Amino acid sequence: MDSSIINVVNLTIHAFLVGSLLLGLHRKIIARIQGRPGPPIIQYLLHTIKFYVKEITFPITAGNPLYIFVALLDVSVWLTALIIAIDLKSSLLIIIGIYVLQKIVEHGCGLSSGSPYGKIGGVRSVFSAAAEVPLFAVVAAIYLTTHSVLISDILNYQSIHGSLLFKMPICAFAFFILLVSKAPNSPFGIVKGKDIVSGYMTEHYGLLASIIYIAEAIAYFALLWIFIAVFIGPWVVSHPLITLAVMVGLTVILAFVNGLTPLLAPHHSVMLQMTIAGLVLCDVLYRLIMGG
């Protein structure tokens, strides 16, 4: 029991530190693309520490205790995803369900502050969920191919049959778009678009903002790891240094995608994601017809 707790604590600290540095690298690359020197790579980590020691502020319009609870729920959601995915290598279906729960967190985070910008960000989070819920079809396609939704079984399948990246390119692309949507300055980042300041995070400050930053760093690390494990295979995730190198490579790709692509209008963002989800559904139907 004690060793399990220590492993979880070590994994959490590792995910937060690596995720923070990767997000800092992502921001640095985008700055260079835009012709700016950009902040140091450790800037995201510095921001998290800075807000951690600042005083918590409560807007007069905030709805307590929801204003506090959503920040704690945010980090709890991604800690759960981290444990289920990496420590237990359990069901991929649960992971996607947790990601959908994250949309509820964003919605509550925006509405609880009372800020009009936060409310718009919260409403957009529900709006964008319509495009992301069909990602359950990705799990269905993986199940039809590997006959399991457990990450451990999927890794074992790939060790025998090869990476799913080449067997299921449409599903891999759909999950990659999910990574794009979670990375900063995403063309699909309508919940925190610059047109609404910082979206659902506009009014959160101090320790609560730091908690949300911690959750986002862990989320970024967890989603990268899941993508690597599910679509590239055990040859990478079994070696920490190789995993880190692939995560850096994916971060560079995501930074170029987000740095060169403008923010889409909300309806354009949703329709494009729905189109990709529709391709996945067609892939599922094809696998059903062909018997997996």
C-alpha positions in Angstrom: 0.0 0.0 0.0 2.8 2.5 1.0 4.8 1.7 -2.1 1.7 2.2 -4.3 1.1 5.6 -2.7 4.8 6.6 -3.2 4.6 5.5 -6.9 1.5 7.6 -7.4 3.1 10.6 -5.8 6.3 10.2 -7.9 4.2 9.8 -11.0 2.2 12.9 -10.2 5.3 15.0 -9.6 6.9 13.6 -12.8 3.8 14.4 -14.9 3.5 17.9 -13.5 7.2 18.8 -14.0 7.5 17.2 -17.5 4.1 18.6 -18.6 5.0 22.1 -17.4 8.3 22.0 -19.3 6.6 20.7 -22.4 4.0 23.5 -22.3 6.9 26.0 -21.8 8.6 24.5 -24.9 5.3 24.8 -26.8 5.0 28.4 -25.9 8.7 29.1 -26.8 8.4 27.6 -30.2 5.2 29.5 -31.0 6.9 32.8 -30.0 9.8 32.0 -32.3 7.4 31.2 -35.2 5.8 34.6 -34.6 9.2 36.4 -34.6 9.4 36.9 -30.8 12.1 35.8 -28.5 9.5 34.3 -26.2 9.7 33.4 -22.5 12.1 30.8 -21.1 11.0 27.2 -21.3 10.5 27.1 -17.5 8.0 30.0 -17.7 4.9 27.8 -17.2 6.4 26.3 -14.1 7.3 29.8 -12.8 3.8 31.0 -13.4 2.4 28.0 -11.5 4.7 28.7 -8.5 4.0 32.5 -8.7 0.2 32.0 -8.5 0.6 29.4 -5.8 2.1 31.9 -3.3 -0.3 34.8 -4.3 -3.5 35.6 -2.3 -6.7 34.0 -3.5 -9.2 36.5 -4.7 -13.0 36.0 -4.8 -14.9 38.2 -7.3 -18.0 39.7 -5.8 -20.0 37.9 -8.6 -18.5 34.5 -7.8 -20.7 31.7 -6.7 -19.1 30.0 -3.8 -18.3 27.2 -3.0 -18.6 26.2 -6.7 -15.9 28.8 -7.5 -13.4 26.9 -5.3 -14.7 23.4 -6.0 -14.3 23.4 -9.8 -10.5 24.1 -9.5 -10.1 21.2 -7.0 -12.3 19.0 -9.3 -10.1 19.9 -12.3 -6.9 18.6 -10.7 -8.8 15.6 -9.3 -10.1 14.6 -12.7 -6.6 14.6 -14.3 -5.0 12.9 -11.4 -7.5 10.1 -11.8 -6.8 9.9 -15.5 -3.1 9.7 -14.7 -3.5 6.8 -12.3 -5.9 4.9 -14.5 -3.9 5.3 -17.7 -0.3 5.1 -16.6 -0.2 3.4 -13.3 -3.0 0.9 -13.8 -3.1 0.9 -17.6 -6.8 0.3 -17.3 -9.8 1.1 -19.6 -9.4 3.6 -22.4 -13.2 4.1 -22.2 -12.8 5.5 -18.7 -10.1 7.9 -19.9 -12.4 9.3 -22.6 -15.2 9.5 -20.1 -12.9 11.5 -17.8 -12.1 13.8 -20.7 -15.8 14.5 -21.2 -16.1 15.2 -17.4 -13.4 17.8 -17.9 -15.9 19.7 -20.1 -18.3 19.9 -17.0 -15.4 21.3 -15.0 -14.8 24.0 -17.7 -18.5 24.8 -17.8 -18.7 25.1 -14.0 -15.5 27.1 -13.8 -16.8 29.6 -16.2 -20.3 30.0 -14.7 -19.1 30.1 -11.1 -17.0 33.3 -11.5 -19.9 35.4 -12.7 -17.7 37.0 -15.3 -19.4 37.5 -18.7 -16.1 36.2 -20.3 -16.1 33.2 -18.1 -19.7 32.5 -18.9 -19.0 32.6 -22.6 -16.0 30.2 -22.1 -18.2 27.9 -20.1 -20.9 27.8 -22.7 -18.4 27.2 -25.4 -17.0 24.2 -23.5 -20.4 22.6 -23.7 -20.7 23.6 -27.4 -17.3 22.0 -28.2 -18.2 18.9 -26.2 -20.6 18.0 -29.0 -17.6 17.5 -31.3 -15.6 15.6 -28.8 -18.1 13.1 -27.4 -18.1 11.1 -30.7 -14.5 10.3 -29.8 -16.0 7.3 -28.1 -16.1 5.9 -31.6 -12.3 5.8 -31.5 -12.6 3.5 -28.5 -15.1 1.4 -30.5 -12.8 1.1 -33.4 -9.9 0.1 -31.2 -12.0 -2.5 -29.5 -13.0 -4.0 -32.9 -9.4 -4.2 -33.8 -7.7 -5.3 -30.5 -10.9 -6.9 -28.9 -10.1 -4.9 -25.7 -10.3 -1.4 -24.3 -7.7 -2.0 -21.6 -4.5 -0.1 -22.3 -2.4 -3.1 -21.1 -4.1 -5.3 -23.6 -3.7 -2.7 -26.4 0.0 -2.6 -25.6 0.3 -6.4 -25.7 -1.6 -6.4 -29.1 0.8 -3.9 -30.6 3.8 -5.9 -29.4 2.6 -8.7 -31.5 0.8 -7.0 -34.5 2.6 -3.7 -34.7 1.6 -0.1 -34.0 -2.0 0.9 -34.4 -0.8 4.2 -35.9 -0.5 2.4 -39.3 -3.5 0.1 -38.8 -5.9 2.9 -37.7 -4.6 6.2 -39.2 -8.0 7.8 -39.1 -8.5 7.1 -35.4 -4.9 8.2 -34.7 -5.6 11.5 -36.5 -8.8 12.0 -34.5 -6.9 11.6 -31.3 -4.2 13.8 -32.5 -6.8 16.5 -33.1 -7.8 16.0 -29.5 -4.1 16.8 -28.5 -4.3 19.9 -30.8 -7.4 21.1 -29.0 -5.8 20.7 -25.5 -2.6 22.4 -26.4 -2.3 26.2 -25.8 -3.2 28.6 -28.7 -5.1 25.9 -30.4 -7.3 26.7 -33.4 -9.9 24.7 -31.6 -9.3 26.5 -28.3 -12.6 28.4 -28.3 -13.1 28.0 -24.6 -10.1 30.3 -23.9 -10.0 32.3 -27.1 -8.4 35.8 -26.9 -11.7 37.2 -28.0 -13.0 36.3 -24.5 -9.8 37.2 -22.6 -9.0 33.8 -20.9 -12.4 32.2 -21.2 -13.5 30.1 -18.3 -10.2 31.0 -16.4 -10.7 34.8 -16.6 -11.5 35.3 -13.0 -9.5 32.6 -11.2 -6.4 33.9 -9.5 -3.9 33.0 -6.8 -3.9 29.4 -5.5 -6.9 28.5 -7.5 -5.2 29.5 -10.7 -2.1 27.6 -9.7 -4.2 24.4 -9.1 -5.7 24.8 -12.6 -2.2 25.2 -14.1 -1.1 22.1 -12.3 -4.2 20.2 -13.7 -3.4 21.4 -17.2 0.2 20.3 -17.0 -0.8 16.9 -15.8 -3.5 16.7 -18.5 -1.1 17.5 -21.3 1.4 14.8 -20.1 -1.4 12.2 -19.6 -2.9 12.8 -23.1 0.5 12.6 -24.8 1.3 9.4 -22.9 -2.0 7.8 -23.9 -1.6 8.8 -27.5 1.9 7.2 -27.6 0.8 4.1 -25.7 -2.3 3.5 -27.8 -1.1 4.3 -31.2 2.7 3.9 -31.2 3.2 1.0 -28.8 5.1 -0.5 -25.9 8.5 0.0 -27.5 8.3 3.7 -26.6 6.4 3.8 -23.3 8.6 1.1 -21.8 11.6 3.4 -21.9 11.2 6.8 -20.1 13.8 8.6 -22.1 12.4 7.5 -25.4 8.9 8.4 -24.2 10.2 11.9 -23.3 11.9 12.3 -26.7 8.6 11.4 -28.5 6.7 13.8 -26.2 9.1 16.5 -27.2 8.7 15.7 -30.9 4.9 15.7 -30.6 5.0 19.1 -28.7 7.1 20.6 -31.5 4.6 19.4 -34.1 1.7 20.7 -32.0 3.4 24.1 -31.6 3.9 24.4 -35.4 0.2 23.5 -36.0 -1.1 25.9 -33.4 1.4 28.6 -34.2 0.6 28.7 -37.9 -3.2 28.2 -37.6 -5.5 31.0 -36.5 -8.3 30.5 -33.9 -11.4 29.2 -35.6 -14.8 30.6 -35.1 -16.8 28.4 -32.6 -19.1 26.9 -35.3 -16.2 26.3 -37.6 -14.3 24.6 -34.9 -17.1 22.3 -33.9 -18.1 21.4 -37.5 -14.5 20.5 -38.4 -14.2 18.3 -35.3 -17.6 16.8 -36.1 -16.4 16.0 -39.6 -13.3 14.2 -38.2 -15.5 12.3 -35.8 -17.7 11.3 -38.7 -14.7 9.8 -40.5 -14.1 7.7 -37.4 -17.7 6.6 -37.3 -17.3 5.5 -41.0 -14.2 3.6 -40.0 -16.1 1.8 -37.2 -18.9 0.8 -39.6 -16.3 -0.4 -42.1 -14.7 -2.6 -39.4 -18.1 -3.9 -38.4 -18.9 -4.8 -41.9 -15.5 -6.4 -42.5 -15.7 -8.3 -39.2 -13.1 -6.2 -37.3 
